[in-house]
Amino acid sequence: MAERSPLTRSGRFALRDHILGLDPERDHLEIYRISAGLEFPFDYLRGMELALLRTFAIPSIATLLDATGEFACAGQRRYDDTFLLMGALVRFGCDSPEGRTALRTINRAHSWYRISNDDMLYTLAAFVLEPARWIDRYGWRPLTRHERLAAFRLYRNIGRRLAIKDLPDSYEELAGFYDQYEYAHQRPTPAGHRVAEAALGVMASWFPAPVRRAARMTALAALPPPVPTALGCLAPPAVLVHATAFVLRVRAWWLRHLCSPRTVSLFHVLPRVRTYTLDAPGTVMERFGIAAPARTDHPGMAHCPGRAGRG
């Protein structure tokens, strides 16, 4: 049965006011659950999708994902793994039995590959910053400082448990690293374009066939202008970019002025996934994320082909 917000106060900003009464260090998990699960569930999901797309514009990440065929052959599974495992960490916490299972599964999934520490840190930063920046553009209210710090603290704790080194000590330092890393490394490559096309194809597949092309173009139109270019995609028509921004801002106005606070958290409903059959909301299975990659003969693999399929 879905859990509901414990707040009884009415008013569109009741949850924000509750957040402002919490400590972003001590209460970061509660703040993040409210922000991502109740205040901005749609926006956090879109921000996470944008974060994944942006990583494909980093050549070292794109080359590995393209060569191993993970998105081309198992794109929906990769999306579902990310949604389920990160959702489990938020709902249950890193130190819970479920959280430890999720972290062990993530580490096992990453163990197939040789991934640099900087690429891991960049991806972690994307999960913190891209939802916040999406909300800066299209959210129904600005994020509070508490919400930004809570997201930073949550993902910093996750990064420590994933053995990521040189984690920044502040939100601002993380943002500085992220922007500098993109400036130094982001560029279009054939590999990045292929992986992006595969990922956009997964997102478009969620819609009926007649509108999939339009859904793909709309997804590109919602991205910041440099991103489609960095992914090697054709820039969407300006009229579509403006129309998409207009619709998202009308949505924000509607939510701000005509809607009540959400009462059922995104983290307390049965996840809508297409790859797995779940037994209960929030279930984390050991099989998530650890199926052998589609290809095991690439130099970027940490395991030789003869070891494929072992834990």
C-alpha positions as CSV (number, residue, x, y, z in Angstrom):
1,M,0.0,0.0,0.0
2,A,1.4,3.4,-0.9
3,E,2.7,5.5,1.9
4,R,1.6,9.1,2.1
5,S,3.1,12.4,3.1
6,P,3.0,12.8,6.9
7,L,2.2,16.5,6.6
8,T,-1.2,17.7,7.5
9,R,-0.8,21.4,6.8
10,S,-2.6,22.6,3.6
11,G,-1.1,25.0,1.1
12,R,1.0,24.6,-2.0
13,F,4.2,25.5,-0.1
14,A,3.7,23.4,3.0
15,L,6.3,20.8,1.9
16,R,8.8,23.5,1.1
17,D,8.3,25.1,4.5
18,H,8.7,21.6,6.1
19,I,12.0,21.2,4.2
20,L,13.3,24.6,5.5
21,G,12.8,23.4,9.0
22,L,15.1,20.4,8.5
23,D,18.9,20.1,8.6
24,P,20.3,19.5,5.1
25,E,23.2,17.5,6.7
26,R,21.4,15.4,9.2
27,D,18.1,15.1,7.3
28,H,19.4,15.0,3.8
29,L,17.6,11.7,3.0
30,E,14.3,12.9,4.2
31,I,14.7,16.2,2.3
32,Y,15.6,14.4,-0.9
33,R,12.6,12.0,-0.5
34,I,10.3,15.0,-0.2
35,S,11.9,16.9,-3.1
36,A,12.3,14.1,-5.6
37,G,9.3,12.0,-4.5
38,L,6.6,14.6,-3.7
39,E,7.5,18.1,-5.0
40,F,9.3,17.4,-8.3
41,P,8.9,13.7,-9.3
42,F,8.5,14.4,-13.0
43,D,11.3,16.9,-13.0
44,Y,13.8,14.7,-11.2
45,L,13.1,11.8,-13.7
46,R,13.6,14.1,-16.7
47,G,16.8,15.5,-15.0
48,M,18.1,11.9,-14.5
49,E,17.4,11.1,-18.2
50,L,19.3,14.3,-19.2
51,A,22.2,13.3,-16.9
52,L,22.5,10.0,-18.7
53,L,22.3,11.6,-22.1
54,R,25.0,14.1,-21.2
55,T,27.5,11.4,-20.3
56,F,27.3,10.1,-23.9
57,A,29.0,13.3,-25.0
58,I,32.2,12.3,-23.0
59,P,34.2,10.3,-25.5
60,S,35.7,7.8,-22.9
61,I,32.2,7.0,-21.6
62,A,30.6,6.8,-25.0
63,T,33.3,4.6,-26.6
64,L,33.0,2.0,-23.9
65,L,29.1,2.0,-23.9
66,D,29.1,1.8,-27.7
67,A,31.7,-0.9,-28.0
68,T,30.1,-3.1,-25.4
69,G,26.6,-2.7,-26.8
70,E,24.9,-2.0,-23.5
71,F,22.4,0.6,-24.8
72,A,22.1,-0.8,-28.3
73,C,21.3,-4.3,-27.0
74,A,19.8,-3.7,-23.5
75,G,18.9,-0.1,-23.3
76,Q,15.6,-0.6,-21.5
77,R,17.3,-2.9,-18.9
78,R,20.0,-0.2,-18.3
79,Y,17.3,2.4,-17.8
80,D,15.3,0.1,-15.4
81,D,18.4,-0.8,-13.5
82,T,19.3,2.8,-12.8
83,F,15.7,3.7,-11.8
84,L,15.3,0.7,-9.5
85,L,18.7,0.7,-7.8
86,M,18.9,4.5,-7.2
87,G,15.2,4.4,-6.1
88,A,16.1,1.7,-3.5
89,L,19.0,3.8,-2.2
90,V,16.7,6.8,-1.7
91,R,13.7,4.9,-0.2
92,F,15.7,2.7,2.2
93,G,19.0,4.5,2.7
94,C,22.5,3.4,1.9
95,D,23.0,1.6,5.3
96,S,19.8,-0.4,5.2
97,P,19.9,-4.1,4.1
98,E,18.2,-3.0,0.8
99,G,20.6,-0.2,0.3
100,R,23.6,-2.4,0.8
101,T,22.2,-4.9,-1.7
102,A,21.7,-2.0,-4.2
103,L,25.3,-0.8,-3.7
104,R,26.7,-4.3,-4.0
105,T,24.8,-4.7,-7.2
106,I,26.0,-1.4,-8.6
107,N,29.6,-2.2,-7.8
108,R,29.2,-5.6,-9.4
109,A,27.7,-4.1,-12.6
110,H,30.6,-1.6,-12.8
111,S,33.2,-4.3,-12.1
112,W,32.7,-5.5,-15.7
113,Y,34.4,-2.3,-17.0
114,R,37.5,-0.3,-16.6
115,I,36.1,3.1,-15.8
116,S,38.3,6.0,-14.7
117,N,37.6,7.7,-11.4
118,D,37.0,11.0,-13.1
119,D,34.3,9.5,-15.4
120,M,32.6,8.0,-12.3
121,L,32.8,11.3,-10.5
122,Y,31.4,13.1,-13.5
123,T,28.5,10.7,-13.8
124,L,27.7,11.1,-10.1
125,A,27.8,14.9,-10.4
126,A,25.4,14.7,-13.3
127,F,22.9,13.0,-11.1
128,V,23.1,15.8,-8.6
129,L,23.2,18.8,-10.9
130,E,21.1,18.0,-13.9
131,P,17.8,17.6,-12.0
132,A,18.5,20.8,-10.2
133,R,19.3,22.6,-13.5
134,W,16.1,21.2,-15.1
135,I,14.1,22.5,-12.2
136,D,15.8,25.9,-12.5
137,R,14.4,26.0,-16.1
138,Y,11.1,24.3,-15.8
139,G,10.2,23.7,-12.1
140,W,7.0,25.1,-10.5
141,R,9.2,26.7,-7.9
142,P,12.9,27.2,-7.3
143,L,14.8,24.5,-5.4
144,T,15.8,25.6,-1.9
145,R,19.3,25.7,-0.8
146,H,18.4,22.8,1.6
147,E,17.3,20.7,-1.4
148,R,20.5,21.2,-3.3
149,L,22.6,20.4,-0.3
150,A,20.6,17.3,0.5
151,A,21.1,16.0,-3.0
152,F,24.8,16.7,-2.8
153,R,25.1,15.0,0.6
154,L,23.1,11.9,-0.6
155,Y,25.2,11.3,-3.7
156,R,28.4,12.1,-1.9
157,N,27.6,9.3,0.5
158,I,26.8,7.0,-2.4
159,G,30.0,8.0,-4.1
160,R,32.0,7.1,-1.0
161,R,30.4,3.6,-0.9
162,L,31.2,3.2,-4.6
163,A,34.9,3.9,-3.8
164,I,35.0,7.1,-5.9
165,K,38.0,9.1,-4.9
166,D,38.5,12.9,-4.6
167,L,34.9,13.7,-3.9
168,P,34.3,17.4,-3.6
169,D,33.5,18.8,-0.1
170,S,30.7,21.2,-1.3
171,Y,27.9,21.5,-3.9
172,E,29.8,24.4,-5.5
173,E,33.0,22.4,-5.8
174,L,31.1,19.6,-7.4
175,A,29.5,22.0,-9.9
176,G,32.9,23.5,-10.7
177,F,34.4,20.0,-11.4
178,Y,31.4,19.1,-13.5
179,D,31.5,22.2,-15.7
180,Q,35.3,22.1,-16.1
181,Y,35.2,18.4,-17.0
182,E,32.6,19.0,-19.7
183,Y,34.5,22.0,-21.0
184,A,37.7,19.9,-21.3
185,H,36.2,16.6,-22.6
186,Q,32.7,17.1,-24.0
187,R,32.5,16.8,-27.8
188,P,30.5,14.9,-30.4
189,T,31.8,11.5,-31.5
190,P,30.3,8.7,-33.7
191,A,30.2,6.5,-30.6
192,G,28.4,9.1,-28.6
193,H,25.9,9.6,-31.4
194,R,25.1,5.9,-31.7
195,V,24.6,5.5,-27.9
196,A,22.5,8.6,-27.7
197,E,20.3,7.4,-30.6
198,A,19.9,4.0,-28.9
199,A,18.9,5.8,-25.6
200,L,16.5,8.1,-27.4
201,G,15.0,5.1,-29.1
202,V,14.3,3.5,-25.7
203,M,12.5,6.7,-24.5
204,A,10.6,7.0,-27.8
205,S,9.5,3.3,-27.4
206,W,7.4,4.3,-24.4
207,F,4.9,6.0,-26.8
208,P,2.6,4.6,-29.5
209,A,4.4,4.0,-32.8
210,P,2.8,6.8,-34.7
211,V,4.2,9.5,-32.4
212,R,7.6,8.0,-31.6
213,R,9.5,10.3,-34.0
214,A,7.7,13.3,-32.6
215,A,8.5,12.1,-29.0
216,R,12.2,11.8,-29.9
217,M,12.3,15.3,-31.4
218,T,10.5,16.7,-28.4
219,A,13.0,15.1,-26.0
220,L,15.8,16.8,-27.9
221,A,14.0,20.1,-27.9
222,A,13.7,20.0,-24.1
223,L,17.5,19.7,-23.7
224,P,19.8,22.7,-23.3
225,P,20.9,23.9,-26.8
226,P,24.5,22.6,-26.6
227,V,23.5,19.1,-25.7
228,P,22.0,17.8,-29.0
229,T,25.1,19.2,-30.8
230,A,27.4,17.5,-28.3
231,L,25.6,14.2,-29.0
232,G,26.0,14.6,-32.7
233,C,22.3,15.0,-33.3
234,L,20.6,17.5,-35.5
235,A,19.4,20.5,-33.6
236,P,15.6,20.4,-33.3
237,P,13.7,23.2,-35.1
238,A,13.5,26.4,-33.2
239,V,9.8,26.5,-33.2
240,L,9.7,23.1,-31.5
241,V,12.2,24.2,-28.9
242,H,10.1,27.3,-28.1
243,A,6.9,25.3,-28.1
244,T,8.3,22.6,-25.7
245,A,9.6,25.3,-23.3
246,F,6.2,27.0,-23.4
247,V,4.4,23.8,-22.6
248,L,6.7,23.0,-19.7
249,R,6.4,26.5,-18.3
250,V,2.6,26.4,-18.6
251,R,2.8,23.1,-16.7
252,A,4.9,24.8,-14.0
253,W,2.3,27.6,-13.7
254,W,-0.5,25.1,-13.4
255,L,1.3,23.2,-10.7
256,R,2.2,26.3,-8.8
257,H,-1.2,28.0,-8.8
258,L,-3.9,25.4,-9.3
259,C,-2.6,22.2,-7.7
260,S,-2.3,20.9,-4.2
261,P,0.8,19.3,-2.8
262,R,1.3,15.7,-3.9
263,T,0.5,13.2,-1.2
264,V,1.8,9.9,-2.6
265,S,5.6,9.7,-3.1
266,L,7.2,8.5,-6.2
267,F,9.3,6.2,-4.0
268,H,6.3,4.5,-2.4
269,V,4.5,3.2,-5.5
270,L,5.3,0.2,-7.6
271,P,8.0,1.2,-10.1
272,R,6.9,1.3,-13.7
273,V,9.6,-0.9,-15.3
274,R,9.5,-3.0,-18.4
275,T,12.4,-5.4,-17.9
276,Y,11.5,-7.0,-14.6
277,T,8.5,-8.4,-12.8
278,L,8.6,-6.9,-9.2
279,D,7.2,-8.7,-6.2
280,A,6.6,-5.5,-4.2
281,P,7.2,-1.8,-4.3
282,G,10.9,-0.9,-3.9
283,T,12.0,-4.6,-4.2
284,V,15.7,-4.9,-5.0
285,M,16.8,-8.2,-6.6
286,E,20.3,-9.4,-6.8
287,R,19.9,-9.9,-10.5
288,F,19.4,-6.2,-11.2
289,G,22.2,-4.7,-13.2
290,I,24.5,-7.7,-13.1
291,A,23.6,-9.6,-16.3
292,A,26.7,-10.2,-18.4
293,P,27.2,-7.3,-20.8
294,A,26.1,-7.7,-24.4
295,R,29.8,-7.9,-25.5
296,T,32.8,-9.0,-23.4
297,D,35.5,-8.8,-26.1
298,H,36.3,-5.1,-25.7
299,P,39.6,-3.8,-24.3
300,G,37.6,-1.7,-21.9
301,M,36.2,-4.8,-20.2
302,A,37.7,-5.5,-16.7
303,H,37.0,-9.2,-17.2
304,C,38.4,-11.3,-20.0
305,P,35.8,-13.1,-22.3
306,G,36.5,-16.4,-20.6
307,R,35.2,-15.0,-17.3
308,A,32.0,-13.6,-18.7
309,G,29.0,-14.4,-16.5
310,R,30.8,-14.8,-13.3
311,G,29.9,-12.7,-10.2
